[in-house]
């Protein structure tokens, strides 16, 4: 199985209150985008489909109580920007298969911010993708 097939696949979909038409109807894979979604409790949620992600969260990642929501939000703003830049440029295309739709003005909540941040830490841990937005203690050294 190729690394591309093992890549972290985040399924994020946004409950949309308005429909926006796509003006560019190129290949949908090229225009792939991950969007946050709300769960049945009305909280923002993130689903990660990768067999090792739960292990990473429970055994490797620092616990949620070691972060503040504002810290995670500021890091996620940087990391999403960096991620989307890599996606747009085609850099790391074997790892990054979609852009991330993240609104810095939205209040996603601590759990969501934590899980999103850990996705970036996980990609660093599993694939060695160094991202400048990760704090030194969360980045794997290579």
Contact map, one row per residue, 1 for C-alpha under 8 A:
1110110000000000000000000000000000000000000000000000000000000000000000000000000000000000000000000000000000000000000000000000000000000000000000
1111110000000000000000000000000000000000000000000000000000000000000000000000000000000000000000000000000000000000000000000000000000000000000000
1111111000000000000000000000000000000000000000000000000000000000000000000000000000000000000001100000000000000000000000000000000000000000000000
0111111000000000000000000000000000000000000000000000000000000000000000000000000000000000000001100000000000000000000000000000000000000000000000
1111111000000000000000000000000000000000000000000000000000000000000000000000000000000000000000000000000000000000000000000000000000000000000000
1111111100000000000000000000000000000000000000000100000000000000000000000000000000000000000000000000000000000000000000000000000000000000000000
0011111110000000000000000000000000000000000000000100000000000000000000000000000000000000000001110000000000000000000000000000000000000000000000
0000011111000000000000000000000000000000000000011100000000000000000000000000000000000000000000100000000000000000000000100010000000000000000000
0000001111100000000000000000000000000000000000011100000000000000000000000000000000000000000000000000000000000000000000000000000000000000000000
0000000111110000000000000000000001000000000001111000000000000000000000000000000000000000000000000000000000000000000000000000000000000000000000
0000000011111000000000000000000001100000000001111000000000000000000000000000000000000000000000000000000000000000000000000000000000000000000000
0000000001111100000000000000000001111000000011100000000000000000000000000000000000000000000000000000000000000000000000000000000000000000000000
0000000000111110000000000000000001111000000000000000000000000000000000000000000000000000000000000000000000000000000000000000000000000000000000
0000000000011111000000000000000000111100000000000000000000000000000000000000000000000000000000000000000000000000000000000000000000000000000000
0000000000001111100000000000000000001100000000000000000000000000000000000000000000000000000000000000000000000000000000000000000000000000000000
0000000000000111111000000000000000000000000000000000000000000000000000000000000000000000000000000000000000000000000000000000000000000000000000
0000000000000011111000000000000000000000000000000000000000000000000000000000000000000000000000000000000000000000000000000000000000000000000000
0000000000000001111100000000000000000000000000000000000000000000000000000000000000000000000000000000000000000000000000000000000000000000000000
0000000000000001111110000000000000000000000000000000000000000000000000000000000000000000000000000000000000000000000000000000000000000000000000
0000000000000000011111000000000000000000000000000000000000000000000000000000000000000000000000000000000000000000000000000000000000000000000000
0000000000000000001111100000000000000000000000000000000000000000000000000000000000000000000000000000000000000000000000000000000000000000000000
0000000000000000000111111000000000000000000000000000000000000000000000000000000000000000000000000000000000000000000000000000000000000000000000
0000000000000000000011111000000000000000000000000000000000000000000000000000000000000000000000000000000000000000000000000000000000000000000000
0000000000000000000001111100000000000000000000000000000000000000000000000000000000000000000000000000000000000000000000000000000000000000000000
0000000000000000000001111111000000000000000000000000000000000000000000000000000000000000000000000000000000000000000000000000000000000000000000
0000000000000000000000011111011000000000000000000000000000000000000000000000000000000000000000000000000000000000000000000000000000000000000000
0000000000000000000000001111111000000000000000000000000000000000000000000000000000000000000000000000000000000000000000000000000000000000000000
0000000000000000000000001111111100000000000000000000000000000000000000000000000000000000000000000000000000000000000000000000000000000000000000
0000000000000000000000000011111100000000000000000000000000000000000000000000000000000000000000000000000000000000000000000000000000000000000000
0000000000000000000000000111111100000000000000000000000000000000000000000000000000000000000000000100000000000000000000000000000000000000000000
0000000000000000000000000111111110000000000000000000000000000000000000000000000000000000000000000100000000000000000000000000000000000000000000
0000000000000000000000000001111111000000000000000000000000000000000000000000000000000000000000001110000000000000000000000000000000000000000000
0000000000000000000000000000001111100000000000000000000000000000000000000000000000000000000000000111100000000000000000000000000000000000000000
0000000001111000000000000000000111110000000000000000000000000000000000000000000000000000000000000111100000000000000000000000000000000000000000
0000000000111100000000000000000011111000000000000000000000000000000000000000000000000000000000000001110000000000000000000000000000000000000000
0000000000011100000000000000000001111100000111000000000000000000000000000000000000000000000000000000110000000000000000000000000000000000000000
0000000000011110000000000000000000111110000111000000000000000000000000000000000000000000000000000000000000000000000000000000000000000000000000
0000000000000110000000000000000000011111111110000000000000000000000000000000000000000000000000000000000000000000000000000000000000000000000000
0000000000000000000000000000000000001111111110000000000000000000000000000000000000000000000000000000000000000000000000000000000000000000000000
0000000000000000000000000000000000000111111000000000000000000000000000000000000000000000000000000000000000000000000000000000000000000000000000
0000000000000000000000000000000000000111111000000000000000000000000000000000000000000000000000000000000000000000000000000000000000000000000000
0000000000000000000000000000000000000111111100000000000000000000000000000000000000000000000000000000000000000000000000000000000000000000000000
0000000000000000000000000000000000000111111110000000000000000000000000000000000000000000000000000000000000011000000000000000000000000000000000
0000000000000000000000000000000000011110011111000000000000000000000000000000000000000000000000000000000000011001000000000000000000000000000000
0000000000010000000000000000000000011110001111100000000000000000000000000000000000000000000000000000000000000011000000000000000000000000000000
0000000001110000000000000000000000011000000111110000000000000000000000000000000000000000000000000000000000000001001100000000000000000000000000
0000000001110000000000000000000000000000000011111000000000000000000000000000000000000000000000000000000000000000000000000000000000000000000000
0000000111100000000000000000000000000000000001111100100000000000000000000000000000000000000000000000000000000000000000000000000000000000000000
0000000111100000000000000000000000000000000000111110100000000000000000000000000000000000000000000000000000000000000000000000000000000000000000
0000011110000000000000000000000000000000000000011111110000000000000000000000000000000000000000000000000000000000000000000000000000000000000000
0000000000000000000000000000000000000000000000001111111000000000000000000000000000000000000000000000000000000000000000000000000000000000000000
0000000000000000000000000000000000000000000000000111111100000000000000000000000000000000000000000000000000000000000000000000000000000000000000
0000000000000000000000000000000000000000000000011111111110000000000000000000000000000000000000000000000000000000000000000100000000000000000000
0000000000000000000000000000000000000000000000000111111111000000000000000000000000000000000000000000000000000000000000000000000000000000000000
0000000000000000000000000000000000000000000000000011111111110000000000000000000000000000000000000000000000000000000000000000000000000000000000
0000000000000000000000000000000000000000000000000001111111111000000000000000000000000000000000000000000000000000000000000100000000000000000000
0000000000000000000000000000000000000000000000000000111111111100000000000000000000000000000000000000000000000000000001000000000000000000000000
0000000000000000000000000000000000000000000000000000011111111000000000000000000000000000000000000000000000000000000000000000000000000000000000
0000000000000000000000000000000000000000000000000000001111111000000000000000000000000000000000000000000000000000000000000000000000000000000000
0000000000000000000000000000000000000000000000000000001111111100000000000000000000000000000000000000000000000000000000000000000000000000000000
0000000000000000000000000000000000000000000000000000000111111110000000000000000000000000000000000000000000000000000001001000000000000000010000
0000000000000000000000000000000000000000000000000000000010011111010000000000000000000000000000000000000000000000000000000000000000000000010000
0000000000000000000000000000000000000000000000000000000000001111111000000000000000000000000000000000000000000000000000000000000000000000000000
0000000000000000000000000000000000000000000000000000000000000111111000000000000000000000000000000000000000000010010000000000000000000000000000
0000000000000000000000000000000000000000000000000000000000000011111100000000000000000000000000000000000000000000000000000000000000000000000000
0000000000000000000000000000000000000000000000000000000000000111111100000000000000000000000000000000000000000000000000000000000000000000000000
0000000000000000000000000000000000000000000000000000000000000011111110110000000000000000000000000000000000000000010000000000000000000000000000
0000000000000000000000000000000000000000000000000000000000000000111111110000000000000000000000000000000000000100000000000000000000000000000000
0000000000000000000000000000000000000000000000000000000000000000001111111000000000000000000000000000000000001100110000000000000000000000000000
0000000000000000000000000000000000000000000000000000000000000000000111111100000000000000000000000000000000000000000000000000000000000000000000
0000000000000000000000000000000000000000000000000000000000000000001111111110000000000000000000000000000000000000000000000000000000000000000000
0000000000000000000000000000000000000000000000000000000000000000001111111111000000000000000000000000000000000100110010000000000000000000000000
0000000000000000000000000000000000000000000000000000000000000000000011111111100000000000000000000000000100000000100000000000000000000000000000
0000000000000000000000000000000000000000000000000000000000000000000001111111110000000000000000000000000000000000000000000000000000000000000000
0000000000000000000000000000000000000000000000000000000000000000000000111111111000000000000000000000000000000000000010000000000000001100000000
0000000000000000000000000000000000000000000000000000000000000000000000011111111100000000000000000000000000000000100110000000000000001000000000
0000000000000000000000000000000000000000000000000000000000000000000000001111111110000000000000000000010100000000000000000000000000000000000000
0000000000000000000000000000000000000000000000000000000000000000000000000111111111000000000000000000000000000000000000000000000000001000000000
0000000000000000000000000000000000000000000000000000000000000000000000000011111111100000000000000000000000000000000010010000000000111100000000
0000000000000000000000000000000000000000000000000000000000000000000000000001111111110000000000000001010000000000000000000000000000000000000000
0000000000000000000000000000000000000000000000000000000000000000000000000000111111111000000000000000000000000000000000000000000000000000000000
0000000000000000000000000000000000000000000000000000000000000000000000000000011111111100000000000000000000000000000000000000000000111000000000
0000000000000000000000000000000000000000000000000000000000000000000000000000001111111110000000010011000000000000000000000000000000000000000000
0000000000000000000000000000000000000000000000000000000000000000000000000000000111111111000000000111000000000000000000000000000000000000000000
0000000000000000000000000000000000000000000000000000000000000000000000000000000011111111100000000000000000000000000000000000000000000000000000
0000000000000000000000000000000000000000000000000000000000000000000000000000000001111111111110010000000000000000000000000000000000000000000000
0000000000000000000000000000000000000000000000000000000000000000000000000000000000111111111110011110000000000000000000000000000000000000000000
0000000000000000000000000000000000000000000000000000000000000000000000000000000000011111111000000010000000000000000000000000000000000000000000
0000000000000000000000000000000000000000000000000000000000000000000000000000000000001111111000000000000000000000000000000000000000000000000000
0000000000000000000000000000000000000000000000000000000000000000000000000000000000000111111110000000000000000000000000000000000000000000000000
0000000000000000000000000000000000000000000000000000000000000000000000000000000000000111111110000000000000000000000000000000000000000000000000
0000000000000000000000000000000000000000000000000000000000000000000000000000000000000110011111110000000000000000000000000000000000000000000000
0000000000000000000000000000000000000000000000000000000000000000000000000000000000000110011111111000000000000000000000000000000000000000000000
0011001000000000000000000000000000000000000000000000000000000000000000000000000000000000000111111000000000000000000000000000000000000000000000
0011001100000000000000000000000000000000000000000000000000000000000000000000000000000000000111111000000000000000000000000000001000000000000000
0000001000000000000000000000000000000000000000000000000000000000000000000000000000100110000111111110000000000000000000000000000000000000000000
0000000000000000000000000000000100000000000000000000000000000000000000000000000000000010000011111110000000000000000000000000000000000000000000
0000000000000000000000000000011111000000000000000000000000000000000000000000000000010010000000011111000000000000000000000000000000000000000000
0000000000000000000000000000000111000000000000000000000000000000000000000000000000110011000000011111100000000000000000000000000000000000000000
0000000000000000000000000000000011100000000000000000000000000000000000000000000100110000000000000111110000000000000000000000000000000000000000
0000000000000000000000000000000011110000000000000000000000000000000000000000000000000000000000000011111000000000000000000000000000000000000000
0000000000000000000000000000000000110000000000000000000000000000000000000000100100000000000000000001111100000000000000000000000000000000000000
0000000000000000000000000000000000000000000000000000000000000000000000000000000000000000000000000000111111000000000000000000000000000000000000
0000000000000000000000000000000000000000000000000000000000000000000000001000100000000000000000000000011111100000000000000000000000000000000000
0000000000000000000000000000000000000000000000000000000000000000000000000000000000000000000000000000001111100000000000000000000000000000000000
0000000000000000000000000000000000000000000000000000000000000000000000000000000000000000000000000000001111110000000000000000000000000000000000
0000000000000000000000000000000000000000000000000000000000000000000000000000000000000000000000000000000111111000000000000000000000000000000000
0000000000000000000000000000000000000000001100000000000000000000000000000000000000000000000000000000000001111101100000000000000000000000000000
0000000000000000000000000000000000000000001100000000000000000000000010000000000000000000000000000000000000111111100000000000000000000000000000
0000000000000000000000000000000000000000000000000000000000000000000110010000000000000000000000000000000000011111110000000000000000000000000000
0000000000000000000000000000000000000000000010000000000000000001000000000000000000000000000000000000000000001111111000000000000000000000000000
0000000000000000000000000000000000000000000111000000000000000000000000000000000000000000000000000000000000011111111100000000000000000000000000
0000000000000000000000000000000000000000000000000000000000000000000010011001000000000000000000000000000000011111111110000000000000000000000000
0000000000000000000000000000000000000000000000000000000000000001001010010000000000000000000000000000000000000111111111000000000000000000000000
0000000000000000000000000000000000000000000001000000000000000000000000000000000000000000000000000000000000000011111111100000000000000000000000
0000000000000000000000000000000000000000000001000000000000000000000000000001000000000000000000000000000000000001111111110000000000000000000000
0000000000000000000000000000000000000000000000000000000000000000000000010011001000000000000000000000000000000000111111111000000000000000000000
0000000000000000000000000000000000000000000000000000000010001000000000000000000000000000000000000000000000000000011111111100000000000000000000
0000000100000000000000000000000000000000000000000000000000000000000000000000000000000000000000000000000000000000001111111110000000000000000000
0000000000000000000000000000000000000000000000000000000000000000000000000000001000000000000000000000000000000000000111111111000000100100000000
0000000000000000000000000000000000000000000000000000000000001000000000000000000000000000000000000000000000000000000011111111100000000100011000
0000000000000000000000000000000000000000000000000000100100000000000000000000000000000000000000000000000000000000000001111111110000000000000000
0000000100000000000000000000000000000000000000000000000000000000000000000000000000000000000000000000000000000000000000111111111110000000000000
0000000000000000000000000000000000000000000000000000000000000000000000000000000000000000000000000000000000000000000000011111111111100000001100
0000000000000000000000000000000000000000000000000000000000000000000000000000000000000000000000000000000000000000000000001111111110000000001100
0000000000000000000000000000000000000000000000000000000000000000000000000000000000000000000000000000000000000000000000000111111100000000000000
0000000000000000000000000000000000000000000000000000000000000000000000000000000000000000000000100000000000000000000000000011111110000000000000
0000000000000000000000000000000000000000000000000000000000000000000000000000000000000000000000000000000000000000000000000011111111000000000101
0000000000000000000000000000000000000000000000000000000000000000000000000000000000000000000000000000000000000000000000000011101111100000000000
0000000000000000000000000000000000000000000000000000000000000000000000000000000000000000000000000000000000000000000000000001000111110000001100
0000000000000000000000000000000000000000000000000000000000000000000000000000001001000000000000000000000000000000000000010001000011111100001000
0000000000000000000000000000000000000000000000000000000000000000000000000000001001000000000000000000000000000000000000000000000001111110000000
0000000000000000000000000000000000000000000000000000000000000000000000000011011001000000000000000000000000000000000000000000000000111110000000
0000000000000000000000000000000000000000000000000000000000000000000000000010001000000000000000000000000000000000000000011000000000111111011000
0000000000000000000000000000000000000000000000000000000000000000000000000000000000000000000000000000000000000000000000000000000000011111111000
0000000000000000000000000000000000000000000000000000000000000000000000000000000000000000000000000000000000000000000000000000000000000111111000
0000000000000000000000000000000000000000000000000000000000000000000000000000000000000000000000000000000000000000000000000000000000000011111100
0000000000000000000000000000000000000000000000000000000000001100000000000000000000000000000000000000000000000000000000001000000000000111111100
0000000000000000000000000000000000000000000000000000000000000000000000000000000000000000000000000000000000000000000000001001100001100111111110
0000000000000000000000000000000000000000000000000000000000000000000000000000000000000000000000000000000000000000000000000001100101000000111111
0000000000000000000000000000000000000000000000000000000000000000000000000000000000000000000000000000000000000000000000000000000000000000001111
0000000000000000000000000000000000000000000000000000000000000000000000000000000000000000000000000000000000000000000000000000000100000000000111
